[in-house]
Amino acid sequence: MISQLDSAVPAIVFGLIGLLAFVLVLFYLRLNRDLASIREALKGTSGESLERLLVDHTRGRLKLEEENRELQARVAELEQKAKSNIGSVGLVRYDAFEEMGGDQSFAVAFQNEAGDGVVFNSITGRQQVKIYCKPLRGGQSDHALTPEEEQAIRNAQSRDMEARLE
């Protein structure tokens, strides 16, 4: 019986080796199929590699971040400049003389956010028109202001648009 077993051992070993080889071939074929699927998934829509697409995407993102920083700096600069620009206007129309009707005289104030600017006063009479201009710093003037000029300044400082055009 041992002699039969001795002759059967090589057959069993060869059988196991053959079975193992068959299983390895199956694993190899499955692995190749999976690798082909992965390669296909890693291709871009135009067939280029995903790695190249990621590199291009990263470069584009870095460029956008730099442009964003530049735009933020530009916006800050423009915001600073806007503070000094005239942004508020206040107008008051009135009758400077009893014989004149129709609110022909007016005071108009132009100011920036800090209240710096100018106030104009146009006094209209029958024979002449006089225009006065007074500088403003912080909503105040070194020159005496008329009540109409003061009201025009208050209107310019007001957030209410209707009051500005009173």
DRENPA-861346 format. One record per residue (C-alpha): residue number from 1; x, y, z. Coordinates in nm, 4 decimals. Layout:
REM DRENPA-861346
NUM; X; Y; Z
...
This chain:
REM DRENPA-861346
1; 0.0000; 0.0000; 0.0000
2; 0.2880; 0.2303; 0.0710
3; 0.4215; 0.1627; -0.2735
4; 0.0880; 0.2595; -0.4218
5; 0.0918; 0.5713; -0.2079
6; 0.4453; 0.6520; -0.3223
7; 0.3376; 0.6336; -0.6838
8; 0.0209; 0.8374; -0.6136
9; 0.2095; 1.1234; -0.4382
10; 0.3624; 1.2634; -0.7565
11; 0.0234; 1.2434; -0.9287
12; -0.1399; 1.4265; -0.6368
13; 0.1378; 1.6874; -0.6307
14; 0.1090; 1.7399; -1.0063
15; -0.2687; 1.7605; -0.9729
16; -0.2405; 2.0184; -0.6962
17; 0.0177; 2.2121; -0.8960
18; -0.2147; 2.2009; -1.1981
19; -0.5103; 2.3148; -0.9865
20; -0.2965; 2.5895; -0.8357
21; -0.1821; 2.6959; -1.1838
22; -0.5440; 2.7026; -1.3014
23; -0.6471; 2.9198; -1.0023
24; -0.3479; 3.1496; -1.0656
25; -0.4477; 3.1884; -1.4321
26; -0.8018; 3.2769; -1.3220
27; -0.6655; 3.5347; -1.0738
28; -0.4326; 3.6725; -1.3425
29; -0.7188; 3.7121; -1.5911
30; -0.9393; 3.8771; -1.3271
31; -0.6546; 4.1098; -1.2238
32; -0.5909; 4.2114; -1.5868
33; -0.9608; 4.2821; -1.6345
34; -0.9686; 4.4946; -1.3163
35; -0.6506; 4.6788; -1.4174
36; -0.8003; 4.7529; -1.7583
37; -1.1087; 4.8949; -1.5863
38; -0.8897; 5.1105; -1.3586
39; -0.6842; 5.2354; -1.6538
40; -1.0047; 5.3252; -1.8368
41; -1.1379; 5.5060; -1.5293
42; -0.8127; 5.7014; -1.4971
43; -0.8386; 5.8358; -1.8494
44; -0.9918; 6.1754; -1.9105
45; -1.2751; 6.2295; -2.1528
46; -1.0239; 6.2954; -2.4298
47; -0.8210; 5.9857; -2.3459
48; -0.5427; 6.1653; -2.1587
49; -0.4281; 6.0408; -1.8220
50; -0.5968; 6.1472; -1.5029
51; -0.2600; 6.2478; -1.3608
52; -0.2169; 6.5059; -1.6372
53; -0.5699; 6.6321; -1.5785
54; -0.4993; 6.6693; -1.2057
55; -0.1755; 6.8578; -1.2731
56; -0.3579; 7.0932; -1.5121
57; -0.6402; 7.1369; -1.2626
58; -0.3960; 7.2186; -0.9819
59; -0.2147; 7.4736; -1.1976
60; -0.5461; 7.6329; -1.2920
61; -0.6568; 7.6453; -0.9285
62; -0.3286; 7.8084; -0.8231
63; -0.3664; 8.0645; -1.1010
64; -0.7219; 8.1414; -0.9891
65; -0.6075; 8.1816; -0.6286
66; -0.3398; 8.4310; -0.7393
67; -0.5932; 8.6232; -0.9493
68; -0.8308; 8.6231; -0.6515
69; -0.5585; 8.7735; -0.4273
70; -0.4899; 9.0409; -0.6903
71; -0.8620; 9.1202; -0.7184
72; -0.8977; 9.1433; -0.3404
73; -0.6075; 9.3884; -0.3277
74; -0.7631; 9.5908; -0.6101
75; -1.1027; 9.5946; -0.4379
76; -0.9420; 9.7176; -0.1147
77; -0.7650; 9.9919; -0.3106
78; -1.0888; 10.0945; -0.4831
79; -1.2782; 10.0939; -0.1531
80; -1.0161; 10.3271; -0.0083
81; -1.0440; 10.5588; -0.3091
82; -1.4249; 10.5494; -0.2961
83; -1.4212; 10.6926; 0.0552
84; -1.2738; 11.0156; -0.0798
85; -1.5125; 11.0380; -0.3770
86; -1.8227; 11.2514; -0.3614
87; -2.1032; 11.0137; -0.2824
88; -2.3663; 11.2290; -0.1145
89; -2.5619; 11.5191; -0.2558
90; -2.8137; 11.7327; -0.0695
91; -3.0339; 11.9964; -0.2312
92; -3.2539; 12.2698; -0.0864
93; -3.4620; 12.4973; -0.3109
94; -3.5985; 12.8186; -0.1630
95; -3.7165; 13.1750; -0.2294
96; -3.4332; 13.4130; -0.1433
97; -3.6522; 13.7247; -0.1932
98; -4.0196; 13.7791; -0.1223
99; -4.0889; 13.9190; -0.4709
100; -3.9405; 13.6066; -0.6362
101; -4.1510; 13.2925; -0.6512
102; -4.0950; 12.9404; -0.7706
103; -3.8036; 12.8467; -0.5438
104; -3.5473; 12.9787; -0.7939
105; -3.2626; 12.9920; -0.5385
106; -3.0937; 12.6766; -0.4183
107; -2.8188; 12.5366; -0.1963
108; -2.6524; 12.2118; -0.2910
109; -2.3939; 12.0167; -0.0892
110; -2.1562; 11.7541; -0.2302
111; -1.9787; 11.5343; 0.0280
112; -1.7781; 11.2160; 0.0618
113; -1.8160; 10.9648; 0.3487
114; -1.6028; 11.1806; 0.5806
115; -1.8195; 11.4873; 0.5163
116; -1.5511; 11.6563; 0.3083
117; -1.6692; 11.8416; 0.0006
118; -1.8301; 12.1668; -0.0986
119; -2.1596; 12.3524; -0.0661
120; -2.2855; 12.5855; -0.3397
121; -2.5498; 12.8487; -0.2844
122; -2.7162; 13.0168; -0.5808
123; -2.9213; 13.3212; -0.4890
124; -3.1482; 13.4285; -0.7722
125; -3.2937; 13.7804; -0.7852
126; -3.4766; 13.9765; -1.0572
127; -3.1635; 14.1409; -1.1952
128; -2.8799; 13.9070; -1.0949
129; -2.7714; 13.5648; -0.9748
130; -2.5032; 13.5260; -0.7101
131; -2.3269; 13.1954; -0.6514
132; -2.1275; 13.1209; -0.3388
133; -1.9025; 12.8205; -0.2832
134; -1.7793; 12.7080; 0.0593
135; -1.5468; 12.4151; 0.1335
136; -1.6508; 12.1473; 0.3816
137; -1.4370; 11.9413; 0.6205
138; -1.6196; 11.6827; 0.8261
139; -1.9536; 11.8394; 0.7323
140; -1.8439; 12.1814; 0.8666
141; -1.7143; 12.4967; 0.7014
142; -1.4807; 12.7705; 0.8215
143; -1.7192; 13.0173; 0.6543
144; -2.0560; 13.1181; 0.7942
145; -2.3314; 12.8985; 0.6547
146; -2.6863; 13.0030; 0.5745
147; -2.9759; 12.7945; 0.7091
148; -3.0346; 12.6634; 0.3558
149; -2.6688; 12.5578; 0.3217
150; -2.6842; 12.3839; 0.6607
151; -3.0009; 12.2019; 0.5506
152; -2.8360; 12.0958; 0.2223
153; -2.5429; 11.9542; 0.4242
154; -2.7813; 11.7664; 0.6555
155; -2.9676; 11.6349; 0.3487
156; -2.6410; 11.5108; 0.1969
157; -2.5568; 11.3332; 0.5224
158; -2.9032; 11.1806; 0.5437
159; -2.9540; 10.8240; 0.4261
160; -3.3089; 10.9153; 0.3195
161; -3.3057; 10.9955; -0.0543
162; -3.6297; 11.1947; -0.0293
163; -3.4722; 11.4246; 0.2311
164; -3.1724; 11.4799; 0.0029
165; -3.3923; 11.6283; -0.2653
166; -3.6166; 11.8324; -0.0331
